[in-house]
Amino acid sequence: MIIRPRYAPTITLACSGRNIPRTAITLMKITSLSLPMFTIVAAFSLLSSLPAHSQSASADLDRDGIPNISDRDVDNDGIPNGADRNIDGGIARSGPLTGRAIGDNLPNDSPQELDMDADGMADNALNETDIDGDGLADNAPNETDIDGDGLADNAFNETDIDGDGLADNAPNETDIDGDGLADDAAPETDIDGDGAADGSQSEPDIDGDGMANGLDPDTDGDGLANNTDPDLDGTGVDDSTLDILYENPSNPRYYANDASVTSITGPVDAEVRKALQIPATDAGLRVRVLINSGTVDQPGQWNGLITGVWRYLSSDRIQLWARWCYPANDPSQLKIFVEYRYARPNYVVSEENRLYAGYTTAVGEFSLTRIASSPNVFIYWLPGQPVGFYYTAPNQQATGFAPPYEPLRTALAGYPNFFARSDYLSFSGNLSTAANFQGVSPVLELLRTIRQTNLTWYGGIEATQIR
């Protein structure tokens, strides 16, 4: 007896192809063969059944003949990509798939959405320069919503600017605006992609994490705390260039090679450490010898003096420096807080001792954070007298905002002989009532008080700008 199955078993192959309509599975009736027959029927599925991130750059989700990579409405739902909260998923309103739901159901800001515009390039790929497929490059000044989630990039509640699932302030988020430039790369001048240059007064939130620069412990969002970051505000200018001892490689040398002058720097280093009251293990101190009329390996004299500069950099990035010198024929007469005055026909060592504290702002860096965190203070005293200080706050012309005169006056009012002038924005007083230099601690405390007062003031202004 011959068994003739009414319908042959079928095997369905799911495949995809451009402009190929959905094909229903057909079960073929067997009437003429005496042996069982297996029929293979191909069922073509819509391209949209594939995850968006696995599609090629030539894919065409809505089959309108425009590849996703250049289609400004990838799913033909009538909402342009830049305004569509789910760029690669929706109900097509036009084209061959009108009325059909195509694509995925993942909002643009979903952690599972790896390629929101279905152009074949992962959103976090280096070559993906238009994450939301709206035709605007991610680093374009007029691209205000890089990930197309409806939140402006500079909005207070936008915590994932490029929509890659990594919070902007996450330690492993290395490209906040998803423009292919690492946040700590020198060419990256707009970390959060909001069109405001990092380090400018118009940028109140450099890393776009919703926290004002002045209140943010990691201003540029590179995962490094401000007090350990070699580029605090993400401008690409390494803060080592702000070191008073920095030598531009393109300029003539003015300091001797350290290895050639250890016999000179050793005694100076010991004396400075004694005065600053810092241990030999503190690597923040560096002593340099000026070349003067000599060479980098054999420094010369200036007015019969061996001269140089020492710099101390605290763990929280406060810089102190002063000049030092001693007669070439008598190193025992070393002076480490030197000021020179002109007495015809030569310069001579002044009786007054001087020390400088603070950072010098680099050319082109005028962010409120840089100005506020970089107070420059003049420290001075005569032998046998208390140490005095003088500080001038940045004015409104420098920052664009009213200065924190009253907060600074209140914060510093406890210093002996304190005096403030509102017309000059100046503040002066003594570090203590004790005579002569009392170590580095009182100077650092003063600088920290000034810096924190400034940061709180300007940080509040930046926070208002953000909101």
Phi, psi and omega in degrees: 000133181262125178271121180245101181298137180297319178233139177283140173304148181236152174239125183260128176256121177269120179218173183227157177193151182286136177061025176254119184291159176299133182246125179287151178284129179249127176266119188266127181282133181260124181232342190243352183259150181264357180240149176303145182228133179258124182252131178260119180246127181272126176250114182273129180257160177295147177304330185292349179287348177273143175303142184302324185284354180259359182281156179275168181293343180265004182296153180224090188303314185266002177056037178265007179088359178251117180303146180309324187295338179237008182271121182277357171218082190305321184258006178054035179269006178086359179250118179304148183311318184295341180247359185271124182283346171223087189302317186255035177198131179169188178263120181296131179258353179205173179085184186294343182252024181310131177088352182262146174278122182233161177080203184256179178247026184261120174300156182305325184268012177287136178301336181277348180275106186262343180213082192295332179258010174051040180263007178088358179245124179302145183301331181262012179284147181298328183271005176269102185252002176218080190302318184264006173061033181264004180089356178255125178300144184302331181261013177287141181302331182265009173269101187257356178216082189303318184263007175058036182261006179088355178254123178301145183302330180263012179288146183299325183265010174271104186252359177216082190302317183265005174062032181264006179088355178256124178301145183302331180261014178287140181302330182265010174269102187258355178217083190301319183264004174062030182266007178088355178255123178301143184301330181263011179280143181302322181289348182277104184251001178216082190303318184263005174063030183262005178089351178261124184295136176300136179089001178262159180294337182277001180249094182277348184216086189304317184264004174063029182265007179086358180252125182303144182310314185292344181249359186266122180290346175227082190305316185262007173064029181264008179087358179253127178300147184308322185281000175233003185273123179290348177223082190307314186252017171064029181274353184088355177266109181298129183295349176296337178288348178270356177296132180301337180267002182295136176243121177292123183302337182274354180257160176299146179289143173232356173247145179286157175298129184303319184295338183271351187230029181299330180291338178270312186288332181304304180296324179294316179303315181297319181291320180293318179299321179297317181289319181283342183063050176239149183284165179295341181276351181282111185279003183286346183266135174220136180245130178239153179248128179286141182292321185054237184269006183260214181234176181294338179253348179218080184296153181257198184247163173226114184054038178079011183244144166271126188231162178185189181224141170243150180225136175241128179245116182286169181295336177254027165073029172267130185252128175239143178207157178203163176271153174225161177194164170204153178299137183301332182262003182207079181301341181292345180268029181300134173236133188247001176231066194268141166231140180256144173230153184272123175228105187315135003264009185230170170274144177230163179288127181287156177287332183282137176269141182222146180216145179239143182222139178128178175258155171258125181291133180289154178302131178089355179254103184232025178296151177302322180299315181295315180296315185291323185271006184237054178293137176251119187240138179260124180247133186207156175190154173262154179307130179082004182245158176296155180281129179256162176225156177216128181223136175244123181284150176296137182272179184294331178295326181282326187249339185087000182223157178300139182283159180276057184300308183295315177301321179291318180299320179292318183292330186256357187298339183282351180285144179301143177056034183290140179214134180231144177234117182289330181289330178257353186055038184252152182220132181216163180170193176248147178290330177197181177268352181286150180279148175067176186288131185250029180095173187281336186305313180298327179292314179298320180298318178298311181298319180294322178296314180296313183297315182294323177297316178295315182297319179297318181294304183287330175298322176297321178295316180296321179298322177294320178299318182296315183286000000 
